[in-house]
Amino acid sequence: MNLERTFFVTTVTWKRTPIFRQHASQLMVDVLKHHAEQGKFVLHEFVIMPDHLHLLLTPAKDISLERALQVIKGGFSYRLGKKHGPVWQESFSNHHVRDEGDYLRHAEYIRLNPARAQIVETVELYPYSSSARVTCSSTSVSKLA
């Protein structure tokens, strides 16, 4: 696995507003899938929490991490519509994945996040994460159905 351009990313909603309820969460899944299918990035793992999301992704060679997050956040905001008002806090936090062990630790953190937050008892029950759709941590969202 080439981890040279793989990052663990967290981005937070405006004032931690819990906008990711059922419809908005599915909308974000659709945005992630759309941009992964366009080849903007490979999305290894993700979880959409009520007021933030975590991603483990590798941007395409010709796209910066900043641009990848811009298309994700901007694409979601556009699809959500202007009536909603501000959606995102500025910027995002990121961690460059150093090696396979680091990758596996961050993948597990993402997978377990809904259970740790006591949203669900088992991660497979949380529909807005890669855990609900795949068991292999290196599968791209573009391959998810």
C-alpha positions in Angstrom: 0.0 0.0 0.0 1.4 3.4 -1.0 0.7 5.8 1.8 2.8 8.7 0.4 -0.4 10.9 -0.1 -2.8 9.3 2.4 -4.3 11.5 5.1 -6.6 11.2 8.1 -8.9 14.3 7.9 -11.5 15.8 10.3 -13.8 18.6 9.4 -16.4 20.1 11.6 -19.8 21.8 10.9 -20.4 25.4 11.6 -20.6 26.0 15.4 -20.8 22.2 15.7 -24.4 22.2 14.5 -25.5 18.6 14.2 -26.7 18.9 10.6 -25.9 15.3 9.7 -29.2 13.7 10.3 -30.6 11.1 8.0 -31.2 13.1 4.8 -28.0 15.2 5.2 -25.9 12.2 6.1 -27.0 10.3 2.9 -26.4 13.5 0.9 -22.8 13.5 2.2 -22.4 9.8 1.3 -23.6 10.7 -2.2 -21.1 13.6 -2.4 -18.2 11.3 -1.3 -19.2 8.6 -3.7 -19.6 11.0 -6.6 -16.2 12.6 -6.2 -14.4 9.3 -5.6 -16.0 8.0 -8.8 -14.7 11.1 -10.6 -11.2 10.1 -9.5 -10.7 13.1 -7.2 -9.5 10.8 -4.4 -9.6 7.3 -3.1 -11.7 7.2 0.0 -10.4 4.3 2.2 -12.6 4.9 5.3 -15.2 7.5 6.4 -17.6 8.2 9.1 -20.3 10.9 9.2 -21.0 12.0 12.7 -23.8 14.4 13.7 -21.5 17.5 13.7 -18.3 16.4 11.9 -16.8 13.8 9.6 -13.6 11.8 9.6 -12.0 10.6 6.3 -9.1 8.4 5.5 -8.3 9.4 1.9 -5.6 9.6 -0.8 -6.1 12.6 -3.2 -5.5 12.0 -6.9 -2.0 12.8 -8.0 -3.0 16.1 -9.6 -5.2 17.3 -6.7 -4.0 18.8 -3.4 -5.5 17.7 -0.1 -7.0 21.2 0.2 -8.6 20.9 -3.2 -10.0 17.5 -2.3 -11.6 18.9 0.8 -12.9 21.9 -1.1 -14.8 19.7 -3.5 -16.2 17.6 -0.7 -17.3 20.5 1.5 -18.3 22.7 -1.4 -20.2 19.9 -3.1 -22.1 19.1 0.0 -22.9 22.7 0.7 -24.1 23.2 -2.9 -26.4 20.2 -2.7 -27.7 21.1 0.7 -28.8 24.5 -0.7 -28.5 28.2 0.2 -31.4 28.2 2.7 -29.4 26.3 5.2 -26.9 29.1 5.9 -23.2 28.4 6.9 -22.4 24.7 6.9 -18.7 24.3 7.7 -16.1 25.7 10.1 -13.2 27.1 8.1 -10.4 24.7 7.3 -9.9 21.1 8.6 -7.4 19.1 10.5 -5.3 16.5 8.9 -2.6 14.0 9.7 -0.3 12.5 7.1 -0.4 8.7 7.5 3.2 7.6 8.1 3.1 3.8 7.7 0.7 0.8 7.6 0.4 0.7 11.4 -0.6 4.4 11.5 -3.1 3.7 8.7 -4.6 0.8 10.6 -4.9 2.9 13.8 -6.7 5.7 12.0 -9.0 3.3 10.1 -10.0 1.6 13.4 -10.6 5.0 15.0 -13.0 5.9 12.1 -14.8 2.6 12.3 -15.3 2.7 16.0 -16.3 6.3 16.3 -20.1 5.8 16.2 -19.9 3.2 18.9 -17.5 5.2 21.1 -20.0 8.2 20.8 -22.8 5.8 21.9 -24.8 6.4 18.8 -25.0 2.7 18.0 -24.0 -0.4 19.9 -22.2 -2.0 17.0 -20.5 -0.1 14.2 -22.2 -2.3 11.5 -25.5 -0.7 12.5 -24.4 2.8 11.7 -25.3 3.4 8.1 -23.2 6.5 7.4 -19.8 5.0 7.5 -17.6 2.7 5.5 -18.0 0.1 8.2 -21.6 -0.4 7.3 -20.7 -1.1 3.7 -17.4 -3.0 3.6 -15.1 -4.9 5.8 -11.9 -4.3 3.8 -10.2 -1.1 4.9 -8.6 -0.4 1.6 -11.8 -0.4 -0.6 -12.6 2.8 -2.4 -16.0 4.4 -2.0 -16.3 4.2 -5.8 -16.5 0.4 -5.4 -19.2 0.6 -2.7 -22.8 -0.1 -3.6 
